[in-house]
Amino acid sequence: MPVPRGWHPGEVEAQEARGFADELWGTDPPFEDGLPPFYALFFAQLPFIPLATLDGSGRPWASLISGQDGEAGFIQPYTPPGSRSDEDRTLRMKVPAPEGLPLRFCLQEHGSMGIQKGKILAASVGVMLHNRRRNKLEGVVKDWKLDEHAGNLDLELGVNNIMGNCPKYINRRILTSTQLNPKVLASAYPSAPTGTPLPDVALDIVASADHVYLATRHTGNPSVYPQDESRLGMNHRGGRKGFLRHYFDHEQGKSCLVLPDFSGNRFMQSIGNLVHDPVAGLAIPHFGFRSSDGVFVRPARVLHVTGKTQVLVGAEAKKFMRGVQACIKIYVEAYTVLEGALPLAVDGAWSMGTGALSRVHGNEADEEAEGLTEDDCIDWSPYNPPLRLLNSEHVNPSLANLASGDQVKLATLTGMSFWTPTLATFHWSCPVSSVQASGSDTLHHAGCEAYEAGQYVIMDCTGILDTRVKLYKHMAHFPGGEREVNDDGVRSWTVSSRPSFTTGSDGNTLLHFSMTVRRKQRGAVTPGLFHQGWRWKQEHKKGSSNLNITVPMLGFDGVFTVPKPTSSTDPLKLLYMAHGIGITPLLAHLEQLAARQSQSQAEGAQQPVDSLLILAFRADEMPIFDGLLRRALTAQAGNRPGLGNDNPAQFKVRVLYIERPAPDEDQVFSSVTPEMLSALPAPGSESVNITFESRNIPGGRINKHFFLQDEHRLGLAFEDIAKYRAYICGTPAFDKECRKALKLVAAQAHTTEEQTVISESFTF
């Protein structure tokens, strides 16, 4: 079959739907004829490949196949004697083909239908998961022989054409071989019963998926010129764990898998196939795992599905799944789940935490491997966008509506406080439709603006995006720019104030909130946001109010909230561990707790609060963050009449500051001036009803051994610390170290009661 010349009608239609047609006009798909030696060597080095084939009903299936031992080299390039043509070169392999493997029943059905071996369409994409190399091919099954008793398949693939692919969305890992022990865990073939969802074992694989293999079909039209032959396609799709979403479609009576379409090469080959042939297959692997000490924790499991598809594009896609330009819905018509049929496992002896291959060995093994999970052994692609949920999955109903673009309200900038050139607080107001107050904590009202102290705000900053982000680029132009490829301009920032309301000049209620933000160098949004804030501040210094800065606000969400007040006289024990800008939810919490104490004392009922804050800051920014803490404690509480010094303090705040040096290049850029500090409360300005004490430890570091040092516990015993409700806010690495430290505290305290630990995922 000749290399495709030009794009087929489905690809052209898909390109036009996304606005790519003009860019690709006059180009051809970058296929190469046959199997050149370079690509033959590539496939010979793979430990497994996905293979697309059709069943007897013409439905695509994707099968993951390997050698018996799971080692690389099971694929052997073969060139017939005397041939010098790349088109004659084939790939030969002997692979396990147990019951339940789609490749097995697809070939069996072709054989029973009398289809000639050289006419059986096939496609594959070879992916080296350890280095992100990827090449895909289209071809045919030239020959096959199945030993049904032994479950072995001799297979020869003819390659019509091949194409190199980019490394985007490939999550690196090291695979090691394991024992082959195939078994069928679940199966619904040739069709799943209508009204029956996927079994739990299949849904577990979907939930753990960070990459899938997508098989598609193109039914050609040989009568046109250039000749349009039928062919199959196979592609790799990857993302963060959980990027593949699932729901049960009651109207169809089928489980539906939803695959987001991230920014790619604009060829639209897979979606182009689906435009005219709306049917696809998926192979979803969950590799086995071998721990760092060599113990195989579990075998590999693979979910294979096939079904009819629906492609959503543009506004239709966004109404279904926030933050995507397109997505593919696959209604599952048949499936199989195999365990132990792919003899491969993620090697836990390799850590990917730093983004580089590093083997755990020698005396460091126990130390490095403690608590090591499969996720720690994966180097996640820097191109992976944030997790995209279906709008129907949102617990907060307002977000489900707002994600589709409905009911968006504008937040208006009302104030600015620049603490350093890279740290500022933005004050916003937003109209609300109705308000109901519940004590001093939760304020509920219609629309998207209900929030509790500690939650985050979601804003559409598309209008502030840097120009370089808005322009299409296939790959990042600089290190750190990978996420810009799929940047939709939506951002979430923790609100650093408790909710407050006023009545506007028009009689409408206004919600006021603040967010404290760090400016990121070469950031896509924060440089523009800081510039807008600076312009606003300059205009207001001149007494002008002509500059009106507004940003669409999508809603509030998050679980990092203050516990509800009770009438108990036992103190509410709260432990906060944060570093840098991670202090922002603490500011809202402290402001809320101070206001709660002030109100409860006035009413004669109060629950004491005992809070312990362990905060790591750069030494040059320590005065700013200390001042922000004190401001949060004085912003709402104040001194109420009748609550003089003779009233006992019911709110204890103990702070342990861990100072760390700032990078030399940031010292000038982030310098703190006396003018900036003058806007913050001085030490000792807290309410008389608040006990505030702090201690500095220069050069410290929060790690798993942190609480083993007496000075870090501030006089508390291990069993006391274990009773605190813990909040952690920082990078994933910081979060992990803090959790290790708290587990060590529990071990030292000899307690079996699990400590409540809360951190924010920012998944919306």
Stockholm file with secondary structure:
# STOCKHOLM 1.0

chainA/1-764         MPVPRGWHPGEVEAQEARGFADELWGTDPPFEDGLPPFYALFFAQLPFIPLATLDGSGRPWASLISGQDGEAGFIQPYTPPGSRSDEDRTLRMKVPAPEGLPLRFCLQEHGSMGIQKGKILAASVGVMLHNRRRNKLEGVVKDWKLDEHAGNLDLELGVNNIMGNCPKYINRRILTSTQLNPKVLASAYPSAPTGTPLPDVALDIVASADHVYLATRHTGNPSVYPQDESRLGMNHRGGRKGFLRHYFDHEQGKSCLVLPDFSGNRFMQSIGNLVHDPVAGLAIPHFGFRSSDGVFVRPARVLHVTGKTQVLVGAEAKKFMRGVQACIKIYVEAYTVLEGALPLAVDGAWSMGTGALSRVHGNEADEEAEGLTEDDCIDWSPYNPPLRLLNSEHVNPSLANLASGDQVKLATLTGMSFWTPTLATFHWSCPVSSVQASGSDTLHHAGCEAYEAGQYVIMDCTGILDTRVKLYKHMAHFPGGEREVNDDGVRSWTVSSRPSFTTGSDGNTLLHFSMTVRRKQRGAVTPGLFHQGWRWKQEHKKGSSNLNITVPMLGFDGVFTVPKPTSSTDPLKLLYMAHGIGITPLLAHLEQLAARQSQSQAEGAQQPVDSLLILAFRADEMPIFDGLLRRALTAQAGNRPGLGNDNPAQFKVRVLYIERPAPDEDQVFSSVTPEMLSALPAPGSESVNITFESRNIPGGRINKHFFLQDEHRLGLAFEDIAKYRAYICGTPAFDKECRKALKLVAAQAHTTEEQTVISESFTF
#=GR chainA/1-764 SS CCCCCSCCHHHHHHHHHHTCHHHHTTCCCCCEESCCHHHHHHHHTCSEEEEEEECTTSCEEEEEEECTTCCTTCEEEECCTTCCCGGGCEEEEEEECCTTCHHHHHHHHHHHTTCCGGGEEEEEEEEETTTTEEEEEEEEEEEEEEETTTTEEEEEEEEEEEEEECCTTCCBCCEEECCCCCEEEEEECSCCCTTCCCCHHHHHHHHHCSEEEEEEEECCBTTSSSCBCCEEEEEEEECSTTCSEEEEETTTTEEEEEEECCCCCSCCHHHHHHHHSCEEEEEEEECEEECTTSCEEECCEEEEEEEEEEEEETHHHHHHBTTCSEEEEEEEEEEEEEESSSCEEEETTEECTTSSCEECCGGGHHHHHTTCCGGGGCBCCTTCCCCCCBGGGCSSHHHHHHTTTCSCEEEEEEEEEEEETTEEEEEEEEEESCCEEETTTEEECSSSCCBCTTCEEEEECGGGSCHHHHSCCSSCSSTTCGGGGGCCSEEEEEBCSCCEEEECTTSCEEEEEEEEEECCTTCSSHHHHHHHHHHHHHHHHTTCCCCCCEEEEEEEECSCCCCCCCSCSSCEEEEEEEEGGGGHHHHHHHHHHHHHHHHHHHHTCCCCEEEEEEEEEEGGGHHHHHHHHHHHHHHSCCCCTTCCTTSCCCEEEEEEEEEECCCHHHHTTTCCCHHHHTTSCCTTCSCTTEEEEEEEEETCCCCTTGGGSGGGTTTCCHHHHTTSEEEEESCHHHHHHHHHHHHHHHHHHTCCSCCCEECCCCCC
#=GC SS_cons         CCCCCSCCHHHHHHHHHHTCHHHHTTCCCCCEESCCHHHHHHHHTCSEEEEEEECTTSCEEEEEEECTTCCTTCEEEECCTTCCCGGGCEEEEEEECCTTCHHHHHHHHHHHTTCCGGGEEEEEEEEETTTTEEEEEEEEEEEEEEETTTTEEEEEEEEEEEEEECCTTCCBCCEEECCCCCEEEEEECSCCCTTCCCCHHHHHHHHHCSEEEEEEEECCBTTSSSCBCCEEEEEEEECSTTCSEEEEETTTTEEEEEEECCCCCSCCHHHHHHHHSCEEEEEEEECEEECTTSCEEECCEEEEEEEEEEEEETHHHHHHBTTCSEEEEEEEEEEEEEESSSCEEEETTEECTTSSCEECCGGGHHHHHTTCCGGGGCBCCTTCCCCCCBGGGCSSHHHHHHTTTCSCEEEEEEEEEEEETTEEEEEEEEEESCCEEETTTEEECSSSCCBCTTCEEEEECGGGSCHHHHSCCSSCSSTTCGGGGGCCSEEEEEBCSCCEEEECTTSCEEEEEEEEEECCTTCSSHHHHHHHHHHHHHHHHTTCCCCCCEEEEEEEECSCCCCCCCSCSSCEEEEEEEEGGGGHHHHHHHHHHHHHHHHHHHHTCCCCEEEEEEEEEEGGGHHHHHHHHHHHHHHSCCCCTTCCTTSCCCEEEEEEEEEECCCHHHHTTTCCCHHHHTTSCCTTCSCTTEEEEEEEEETCCCCTTGGGSGGGTTTCCHHHHTTSEEEEESCHHHHHHHHHHHHHHHHHHTCCSCCCEECCCCCC
//
